[in-house]
């Protein structure tokens, strides 16, 4: 999942937002058994300000989804919410 988000930009940044949605789904799945990995996985979405507004908006939407999840590990919540400020 990390390789997809970090080294496959054409698919990860697909204009449909499917790559961002996939990553958010995986982050929330990994949360159940490995919060440290989850924190590393959220980082590609945290760079939303570096992208064109259309992509940045889709990335922020996924960050908001992650932040709004009940029981999110503290470090993941901190990373995601700080990037939204």
Residue pairs with C-beta under 8 A, 6 or more apart in sequence:
1 23
1 26
1 30
1 41
2 40
2 41
4 11
4 12
4 19
4 22
4 23
5 12
5 19
5 23
5 41
5 44
6 12
6 44
8 19
11 19
12 19
12 20
12 23
12 44
13 19
13 51
13 55
15 54
15 55
17 58
17 61
17 62
20 45
20 58
20 59
20 61
20 62
21 62
23 41
23 44
23 45
23 62
24 45
24 62
24 65
24 66
26 41
27 38
27 41
27 42
27 66
27 76
28 66
28 69
30 37
30 38
30 41
31 38
31 69
31 71
31 72
31 73
31 76
35 73
35 75
35 76
36 75
38 73
38 76
39 73
39 75
39 76
39 79
42 63
42 66
42 76
42 79
42 80
43 79
45 59
45 62
45 63
45 66
45 80
45 83
46 63
46 79
46 80
46 82
46 83
47 59
47 83
48 55
48 56
48 59
48 60
48 63
48 83
49 56
50 56
51 59
60 84
63 80
63 83
63 84
64 84
66 72
66 76
66 80
67 77
67 80
67 81
67 84
72 80
